[in-house]
């Protein structure tokens, strides 16, 4: 049985086209057959224990071997370096919106339009309805959804009416200074 376990691990680490797997299977079948033979330490009970151990241990051993195989020198040679999470995740420019404050432009039950920095964005709430004109903050971006929640008092801009463009500070509107830079 131990020979079979060693051969299973070797099959994962050494590509043999299945030859080592066949030898491992023969080892397991032989160990179960020997355990069922009548004798002082063998018999039906021992055979069932060996068979159950084989059925449970082989898949566990294979899973562990595949888990650690990419970290071995041979695994790195076959697979190359494993990519990091940042390399695997798609680049989503909307992730930069997290923490930004905007204004709900439609009633959000739970989805609607939100204006952030003059740009209209489809968003969903975290569960409660939001009335138009309410300040919202982007809580997260998951899958293809921008999730917002009502902004707290400390997160709101200094002006009072979000729909009144004239009450906004000039810096927030993105307008450059009207002073002559050459004067």
C-alpha positions in Angstrom: 0.0 0.0 0.0 2.8 2.4 0.8 4.4 1.6 -2.5 1.1 2.6 -4.2 1.0 5.9 -2.3 4.6 6.7 -3.4 3.8 5.8 -7.0 0.7 8.1 -7.0 2.8 11.0 -5.8 5.5 10.2 -8.4 2.8 10.2 -11.1 1.9 13.7 -10.3 5.5 14.9 -10.2 6.9 12.9 -13.1 5.0 12.7 -16.4 5.0 9.1 -17.5 1.9 8.8 -19.7 0.0 6.8 -17.1 2.6 4.0 -16.6 3.2 4.9 -13.0 -0.5 5.2 -12.4 -1.0 1.7 -13.6 1.7 0.4 -11.3 0.1 2.3 -8.4 -3.3 0.8 -9.1 -1.7 -2.7 -9.2 0.0 -2.0 -5.9 -3.3 -1.0 -4.3 -5.2 -4.0 -5.7 -2.4 -6.3 -4.5 -2.4 -4.8 -1.0 -6.2 -5.1 -0.7 -6.0 -8.7 -2.0 -3.3 -9.6 0.5 -5.2 -8.0 3.4 -8.3 -10.1 2.7 -6.3 -13.4 2.8 -7.0 -15.4 6.0 -4.2 -15.2 8.5 -3.4 -14.1 12.1 -3.2 -10.4 11.2 -5.3 -10.4 8.0 -8.9 -11.2 7.2 -12.1 -9.6 6.1 -11.9 -6.8 8.7 -8.3 -5.9 7.8 -9.2 -6.1 4.1 -12.1 -3.6 4.5 -9.9 -1.3 6.5 -7.2 -1.3 3.8 -9.8 -0.8 1.1 -11.5 2.1 2.9 -8.1 3.7 3.6 -7.2 3.4 -0.1 -10.5 4.9 -1.2 -10.1 7.9 1.2 -6.4 8.4 1.1 -5.7 8.3 -2.7 -7.9 11.3 -3.7 -6.6 13.3 -0.7 -3.0 12.5 -1.6 -3.6 13.5 -5.3 -5.2 16.8 -4.2 -2.3 17.6 -1.9 0.3 16.7 -4.6 -1.4 18.9 -7.2 -1.6 21.7 -4.6 2.1 21.7 -4.0 3.3 20.7 -7.5 3.2 24.2 -9.0 5.6 25.3 -6.2 8.3 22.7 -7.0 11.1 23.3 -9.5 9.5 20.9 -12.0 6.1 22.5 -11.6 7.6 25.9 -12.2 9.4 24.6 -15.2 6.1 23.2 -16.7 3.8 26.0 -15.6 6.1 29.0 -15.3 5.6 31.5 -12.5 2.1 31.6 -11.1 0.3 34.9 -11.7 -0.5 37.2 -8.8 -4.1 38.3 -8.0 -3.4 41.7 -9.5 -2.4 40.1 -12.8 -5.4 37.9 -13.0 -8.1 40.4 -12.1 -9.4 42.5 -15.0 -8.5 46.1 -15.0 -11.7 48.1 -14.2 -11.4 51.9 -14.3 -14.5 52.0 -12.1 -12.6 50.8 -9.1 -11.2 54.3 -8.8 -14.7 55.5 -7.9 -14.6 53.7 -4.6 -15.0 56.4 -1.9 -16.1 59.1 -4.3 -19.2 61.2 -3.5 -21.9 61.8 -6.0 -25.6 62.7 -6.3 -28.5 60.3 -7.0 -30.2 61.7 -10.2 -33.1 59.2 -10.2 -35.0 57.3 -7.5 -32.9 54.2 -6.7 -35.1 51.2 -6.1 -32.4 49.6 -5.8 -30.8 50.7 -9.1 -30.7 54.1 -10.8 -28.5 56.8 -12.2 -25.8 58.6 -10.1 -23.8 61.6 -11.1 -20.1 61.6 -10.0 -17.8 64.3 -11.2 -20.3 65.3 -14.0 -20.5 61.7 -15.3 -23.7 59.7 -15.2 -23.2 56.2 -13.9 -25.6 53.3 -13.4 -25.5 52.1 -9.8 -27.3 50.0 -7.3 -27.9 50.7 -3.6 -26.9 48.4 -0.7 -30.5 47.7 -0.1 -32.5 50.8 0.9 -34.1 53.2 -1.6 -32.4 56.5 -2.2 -34.3 59.6 -3.3 -33.1 61.9 -6.2 -30.8 64.6 -5.1 -29.4 62.6 -2.2 -25.6 62.5 -1.8 -24.2 59.0 -2.2 -20.8 57.5 -1.8 -19.5 54.6 -3.8 -19.1 51.7 -1.4 -17.8 49.0 -3.8 -17.5 47.9 -7.4 -18.3 44.2 -7.9 -18.7 42.4 -11.1 -20.4 44.9 -13.4 -22.1 46.9 -10.7 -21.3 50.1 -8.9 -22.7 49.9 -5.4 -23.6 53.1 -3.5 -24.9 54.0 -0.1 -26.1 57.4 1.3 -23.3 59.7 2.2 -22.8 60.7 5.8 -22.8 64.4 6.9 -19.0 64.4 7.0 -18.7 63.1 3.4 -21.0 65.6 1.8 -19.6 68.6 -0.2 -19.8 72.0 1.3 -22.6 73.4 -1.0 -26.2 72.7 0.0 -28.2 72.0 -3.2 -26.6 69.4 -5.5 -28.8 70.3 -8.5 -27.9 74.0 -8.3 -24.8 74.3 -10.4 -24.3 77.9 -9.5 -24.0 77.1 -5.8 -21.0 74.8 -6.4 -17.4 76.0 -5.8 -15.6 76.7 -9.1 -12.9 74.1 -8.3 -15.5 71.4 -8.2 -16.8 72.4 -11.6 -13.4 71.9 -13.3 -13.3 75.5 -14.7 -9.9 77.1 -14.8 -9.3 80.5 -13.3 -10.5 83.4 -15.4 -7.5 85.5 -14.5 -5.0 86.3 -17.2 -1.9 84.2 -16.6 0.3 86.6 -18.7 -0.7 89.8 -16.8 
